[in-house]
Amino acid sequence: MNNSFQSFKSLLRYTLPWRFRLCVASLYSVVNKLFDLAPEILIGVAVDLVVKKQDSFVAGLGFTSTYSQIVFLAVATFFIWAFESIFQYLYMISWRGIAQDVEHTVRLDAYSHVQNLDMNWYENQHIGNITAILNDDVNQLERFLDSGANDIIQIIVSSLVVGIIFFYISPIIGFISLMPIPIILFIAFIFQKSLSPKYLEVRNFAGILSSTIFNNLLGIQTIKSFNQEKTEYNRIKSLSKNYQVKNKTAIKVSSAFVPIVRMGVLSGFLGTMIIGGFKALNGDIAVGSFSVLVFLTQRFLWPFTRLGEMVDQFERAMASTHRILSLIKTKNRIIDRIDPIVLKNYFLPIQFKNIDFKYESSDLIFKKLNLKINPKEFTGIVGTTGSGKTTLAKMLLRFFDPLNGDIKIGNNNISDISIYNLRKNIGFVSQEIFLFDGSIKENITYSKKNYDEEKMLISSKKSQAHQFIINLKDGYDTQIGERGQKLSVGQKQRIAIARAIYKDPPILIFDEATSSLDNETERLIQNAILEVSKGRTTIAIAHRLSTIRNADRILVIDDCKIKEDGNHEKLINIKNGYYKRLWQIQTGEKKY
């Protein structure tokens, strides 16, 4: 329960920018409920008119004839229903508008925070679950805001107005009709306390299910190639069944609320009807007043049967709010300092000093690593799988921070440099190619707001992508599909290289940039890398040594340290050296 109301309190903070609109929407809800209760009072007035005629309540307003009284009631009924409908429309569009605005703000806050979280956090998350929070949970919140606030306001207004009318007509009947309310509220409290953990569990299971479906769709090619459709179907079936069971359990608890409340409503209605009837027969209250009491009792108590639905909506929404706020409250471990440096010159030495690093789920990758990369120099990096080659690039981009040690550009620790400024000046071509759903042009020019066609064409030609692009039906306007699935791996890699070249950064990092290319294209790309590396600091992480053969300097990483350092000619002559061994294997000079 505490979690639900803490989540609700946090949610209210999101409504503060729309305080005036909240007040107006609340006013519409109040006025609508007043008009909504009026027809029951008019029924009592009509009964009073039939019984008393010239002595009726309406006659006291100056309508002496019975016919004029009926006409007055008809006109009053028309206007009451008309205004009730108008204010219903007004409160619906007001609350729904606020709900949409809050939903929009919460989603953007959550997304903005998520995309700024460090990569270490992402390695421990399921993207499908994050997607479920940003979509399903935020939508669940909006569904509650659409109607929940209005329902609460209208129940409060009903309680106050009807209570005043009842006590005005007969305090005893007022007391009897209101007596079920504390019992109903107590039952609602008990059910809410029981439902809170159940719906949080339901939302968590929904996240797991969404994550698994998302993961399977991404890996559909692998599923098909291994004939695992049935296995994955059964996995989804099992997870969906678990979600179904959890949801049904919560629904059973929630559904039990309404019948219990109905019994409370019945007791209030019977009490009013019996005692009010006796009083009317004895002449203690007018027949018209008795009619008002009977109809208002039902209209007053019946909305409490919706408390079950309201509690259900509330708990679903608060479970979702809890997941959203937990996401927003996740601490980002890699952030700018209060007054970060905006470095203007990146043509400076890059130094890794006494670096210790490990991933959360791995052993130590670097221990007291020391490395210097000279400006405007082409540096190649090779090493065994898992030796940390790519990790060096990720630390330089501040995707990860070292456990100990400093990474400097010139005399500036990169932790003191603005993250935006740092990444703006580094081009990165990852071995895990990602292209956005859109056109080739949009992907190549992704780094710049202002489109420069000449620059795009130059970048494409340098990456050897231009020729295959212009051979496509729509050229640079070709839509490549989600993750670039309409292109071959080699084509995607060349576009990724063109994208990095278009950015025109002083520092370029190629991480296995030619790993998916045929020999001819690889040769062209190697020449392109050599060309674009001129006049800038270039780091090429490679498995194919031919990619870095012409590098100014080649570093061999093994056992957490730099084991070999030199150009190709120097390393090829180191007896029993790792680089020499690998070169002989790749060129066929030595067989194993």
N, C-alpha and C positions, 0 to 999 in steps of 0.2 A: 504493500500500500504506500509506504513512504516513497518508494521509487516512482510510483505513478504520480503522486502529487508533486514530487521534486521535478519530475519531467514536465508536468503541467505548468509549474511555476517558471521553469526555464522557457517553455513555449510562449508564455505570456509576454516575455521580454521581446519576442519577435513582433508582437502586435503593437508595441509602443509607437512606432512611426505613424500608425493609423488610428491614434487615439480618438481624434475627432470623428472619423468615419465609424469607429466602434460605438461611440455615443449615439450617433445618428441611427445606426443600424439597431441599437438597443431600443431607442425611442420608437422606431417603426414596429419592433416586435411587441413592445408594451401596448401601443395604440391598437395594433391588430388584435391582440388578445382582448382588449376592452370591447372592441366591436364584435369580436367572436362570442363573447359572453352575453351580449345584449339580446340576441333572439330569445334566449330562455326567459329573460325578464319580460320581454314583450308577450311571451305566451301567458305568463301570469297576469299581465295587464289585460290581455284579451279575455281570459277567463273571468277576471274581475269585471270587465265590461259586460259580459253576457249575464253574470249573476246580479250585478248591482245596477246596471244600465245608467240612468241619470245620476246615480250616486257613485259612479266608478271613479277611479283615479284620473282617467283621461278627461272626464267631465269637469274635474277640478281645474283643468288647464284651459277651460273656456269653451270646450266642445260640448254643447248641451244636448244635441240630438244623437241618438245611437248611430245613425248612418254617418254622421260627420266624424264620430269617434272611430268607426271602422276605417273610414278613408284615411284619417290621421295615422292609424296603426299601419295601414298598408304602405303609405308614403314613408313613414319612419322605417319600416322593415326594408323597403327598397334602398334607402340611403345607407342604412346600417350595413346591409350586405354589400353594397357598392363600395363603401369606404373600407370594409373588412377585406374585400378583394384587392383594392388599390394598395393598402398597406401590406398585404401579404406579398404582392408583387415587389413592393419597395424593399421589404426586409429580405426577401429571397435574393434579389440581385445585389443587395448591400453585403449580406453575409457571404455569399458566394464570391463576390469580388474581393473581399478581404481574404477569404480562404485561398483564392488564386494568388494574391499578392504575397501572402505568408509562405505558401508552397514554393513560389518562385524564389523568394529570398532565402529560404532554408536550403533549397536545392543548390543554389549558387554558392552559398556559404560553405556547404558541405563539399561541393565539387572543388571550389577554390582551395579549400584546406587540403583535400586529398591530393590534388595535383602538385601541391608544394611539399608534401611529405617526402622524407628521405627514401632512397631506394632500398635501404635495409629493411624498412617497414614493409615495402611492397613484396619483398622476398618471402615474407611470412603470411601473406594474405592470399585469399582466393578472389580473383577479379569478379567472378560471378556474384559473390556475396556483396562486394562493394557496389556493383551495379544494382543489385536488389535493394540496397539501402537508398541509393540515389533515386531510384524509380519507384519501386513498390512501397517502400516505407514512407517516402514523402507523399505519395498518392494516398496512402492510408490516412495520413495526417490531414490531408485536404478534405477527405470524405467526412471526417469528424467535424472539422471547422465549418463545413457547408451547412450543417443543421444542428449540431450539438449545442452551440451557444444559444441559438434561438429557442431550442426546446427547454433548456434550463431557465431562461428568462421567462418564458411563457408559463411554466409550472409555478414559478415564484409569484408572478402576477396573478395567476388564477387563485393561488392559495390566499393571497392578501385580499383580493377583491371579493371572492366568494365568502371568505371568513368574515369580512366586515358586513356583508349582506345578511349572512346567517345570524350573526350575533345581534344585528339590528332587528331582525324579525323575531328571533327566539334564541336567547343565549343557550338554553338547554339543548336545542336541536343543533345549534352551531357547535357546541362542545362534542356532541355525539358524532356528528358528521366529520369533524376534524380529528377525532380520536385515532383512526387508523393510520394517520400520517406518520407519527413517530415510529410506529411499528414497521411501516413500509420503508422508511428511511434507514432504520436499523438493519432490516433485511438486506437492503441495497448495500449497506456498509459491509455486511458479512460476505455477500456475493462478490463485491468489488475486491475484497481482500483475497478471496479464493481465486478469482480470475486473473489477477495481476501477473503472478508467475507463470500461469498457464499460457497466456497470450505472448509473453516474452519468449517462451519456449517455442511457440508456434512460429513467431517471426524468425527466430534463429534457424529453425528447420526449413523455413521458406528460403532463407539465404543459402543454406547448404544445397538444397535442391536446385536453386537457380544457378549456383556456382558450377554444379556438376553438369547441368544441361549446357551451360555456356562453354565449359571445357570440352565437352564431347563434340559440340558443333565446330569448335576450332580444330579438333583432331579428327574430323570425319573421314579424311583420306586415310589416316592410319587405321581407324576402326574398320573401314571397308577392306583395306589391303590385308588385314589379319582375320577377316571374316568374323568380327566380334560384334556384329549388330545385335545378336540375341543376348550376348553377355551384357552389353551396355543397356539394352532395353530392360533387362531384369534388374540392373543396378538402379536405373531411374524408377522402375516399378516399385522397388523396395523403398527407396527414399520417398517417393510420392505417397506410398502407403503409410510410412511413418508420419509424414506431414498430415495426412488425412486423419490418422488415429489421434494425433495431438489436437488437431482442430476440432474433431468430433467430441473429444473429452471436454474441451473448453465450451463448446456449444451446448453440451448436455447440462453443464453447470449453469450456463447463462439462461437456457430455456426453462429451467426449473423455477426461475424467478417470477415469470409472468403469472402462472397459475396461483402461486402463493399470494401475489399482490391482488389478483382478482378476488380472492377470498376476503382480503381486507377491504376492497372496494365494495363488495357485496354487504359486508357487515355495516359499513357506513350508510349505504343506500337503504338497507332494511330498517336501520335505526331511525333514519330520517322519515321514511315512509310510514312506519308504525306510529312513532310518537307524534310526528307531524299530523298524521291522519286523525289521531285521537284529539289533538288540540283543535284541528279544524272542525271536527264534529261537535266539540264542546263550545265552539265559538271563540276560542282563545286567539286564533289567528284566522285571517280571511282565506277563503278558498283560493283566491288568486295567489296569495302569498305561499300557500301550501304547494300550489303548482310550480311556483318559482323554486321552492326548496327541493322538490323532487327532481326537477330537470337539472338544476344546478349541481345537485349532489353527484349525479352521474357525470355531467360535464366536468365537474371539478376533480373527482377522484379517478375517472377513467384515464386521463393522461398519465397517471402514475403507473399504469400498466406498461407504458413505454419506457419506464425507468430501466427495465431489463435490457431493452434495445440500446438505451443510452449508455448504460454501464458497459454493455458489450462493445459499443463503438468507442467509448472512452478508453477501455483497457487495450483494445487493438491499437488505437492511436497512440497511447502512452508507451506501449511496448515498442512501436515504431519510433516514437520520439526518443526513447532511451537509446535505441541503436544509432539513430542519427546523431544525437548529442555525444554519445561515446566516441563516434567517429570524429566529430568536430573537436573534441577535447584531446584527441591523440596528439602527443607532443612531437613536434618536428625537431629532430636532433641536429639537422644541418640548416642553420639560419644565418642571416647577416648579423654582424655586430651592430651596435647602435649607430655608429657613424662610419660606414664602410668606405674603403678607398675605391675611387673610380680611376683605374689605371689607364693611361692614354697610350703608353708605349709597351707593347708586348714582345718586342724584339729584344728580349733579355734572356739570360741563362735561366733554365728551369732546373731546380735542385730538389732532390729528395734526400733529406738528412735524417739519418738514424731512424728510419721508418719501421715501426712494428705494425703489422696488420693481420687481422683474421676476420672472417665472416662469423656470424653467430653460431652457425652449425658446422664450422670447419676447424681444422687445426691451424696453427700459425702459418701464414703464407709468406710474410716477410719478417725478418728479424734483423734489426740494425742495418737496414738497406740504405746504401748511399749511392746516389746517381746524379750525374749532371748532364743535361742536354743543352748543347750550345745553340744560340739563336741562329736562325737562317741556315740550319744544318739539317740534313736528311738522316734521321736515326732509325735504324731497323732494330726490332726486338724479336728474338726467337727464344724458344724454350720448350720444355716438356709440357704436356697437357696438365693444367692445374698448377702451373708454376707461378701464375700471377701476372702474365703479360697484359691481359685485358684489364686486370685490377689496377695497374698503373694508370691506364687511361681514365678509368672511372674515378680514381682518386684525384687526378688532375682536374677533372670536370666537377669535382666535389659531389659526385653521386654518393661517395662514401668518404669518411674522414679516417685517418690512421689512428690507431690506438695511442701511439707515441710517435714523436718526431715532427718534423716540419717539412712542408712542401712550399717552395718559394719560387716566385718569378721575379728575377732581379733580387732586390733586398726585401721584397714584400711577401709576407706569408699569405698564401691564397685564402686562408680563413679570415684575413683582414680585408680582402677585396670583395666588392659587391658581387654576389653570385650571378646576377643578371649581366654585369659587365664582363665577368670571367667567361661565362658560357657564350656570350655574344662574340667573343674573340677567339673561340675555338670551334673548328669544324670537325665533326665526328661522323665517320662512316662505320657503323657497327656491323659485326658479322651476322647479327640478327636483324635482317632488313625489315623495316616497317614503312609502308607507304599508306597514305590516307585515301579513303574512298573519294574520288574526285578525278580531275583531269591530270594528265602528265604535266601540263603547264603549272597547275596549282601546286603540285608536289615539288617540282624543281625550284619554284620561286617561294617556297614555304617560309623561308627565313626573313623575307623582306615584305613590308606592306606595299611598297610602290613597285609595280611590275616593270621590269626593264627587259624588253624583248631581245635586244642585241646581246645583253649580258647573258640571258638564258640560252641563246643559240651558241654563244662561245663556250659556255659551261657544258652544254650537251655535246658539242664537238670534241672538247677536251676529254670527256668521259667516254667517247666512242658510242654515244647513245643517239646522236642526231640522225644517223642514216636509217636505223630501224624505226625511229619515231616518224620520220617523214614518209616512210613506206606504209604506215598505218592509214586506214581510210580517213580518220579525222585528225591525223597528225598530232600536234601538241594538245589538241582539245579532246583527245581520246579518253574516255572514261575507263579507268583501270580496275574498278570494283573494290570491294572491301579488302584491305591489306594487299592491294595490287594483284589480286588473284587471276586477273585476265592476262597477266604477263608471265613470261618465263622467269626463273630465278636469276639467270644472267642479265636479263633486261631490267629487272628490278634493281639489281646491284649497280648497274650503270646509271640508272636514274638517281639512286642514292648518292653515288659519287658526284653526279652533276649537281645535286642539291647542295652538297658540301662546298663544291667549287663556286657555285653561285653566291653563297654566303660570303665568300672572299675574306676569310679570317686570316690573321697573321700566324695562327697555329693550326695545323691540320693533323688529324689522327685517322689513320686507316687501320681498322681492326679486321684482319683477314679479308681485305677488300676484293681479292681476286679468287676467293675460295670456290666460287660457283661458276667460273668462266671456262670456256673451252680454251685450248692452247693459243689459238690465233687471237681471240679477244683478250686473253690474258696478256699477251705480248703487247697489244695496243694499249691496254690499261696501264701496264708497267711503264710504257713510254709517257703516257698521260700523267701518271703520278710523278715521274721525274720532272716533267715540264712544269706542273703546277706547284711542285715543291721549291722551285727556284724563287728565291727572295722571301721565303717564309720558313718557319720552323715546322718540320714535318716528322711525324712519328708513324712508322709503319710496323704494325704487329703482324707477323707472317708465319705461316706454316710452310708455304712454298718459298724456298730460299731465293728462287729466281726473281721474286718480287722485290727483294731488298739487296740484290747482288751489287747494285750500283750505289748503295747508300754510302754517305760519308763515313758513317760509323755504325757498327752492328754490335748489339749487346746480347749476350747469352745468359738467360736467367735459369738457375737451377738451385734447388735446396735452399730457398729463401734468399739467395744472394746473386750478385752479378759474378758469373764464373769466367766469362770471356768477354773481351772488349777490344774492338779494332775494326778495320775495314775488311772486305772480303778476302783480299790477298793475304792479309796478316792472319786471319782466322783459319784459312784453308791450309796454312802451313804449321799450325799448332799440332804437334804429335799427340795422337789419341784424343784430340779435342772433340767436343760435342758437335760443334758446327761442321767440322771437317767430316765427321762420321755421317751426319745427316745429309751433307752435300753429296757425298759419295753414293748414298742410298738413292737419293732423288735423281741423280744423273746417271745411275746405273754403273758407276765406276767400281762399286763394291756391292756384292750380293750377300744376303743373309739367309 
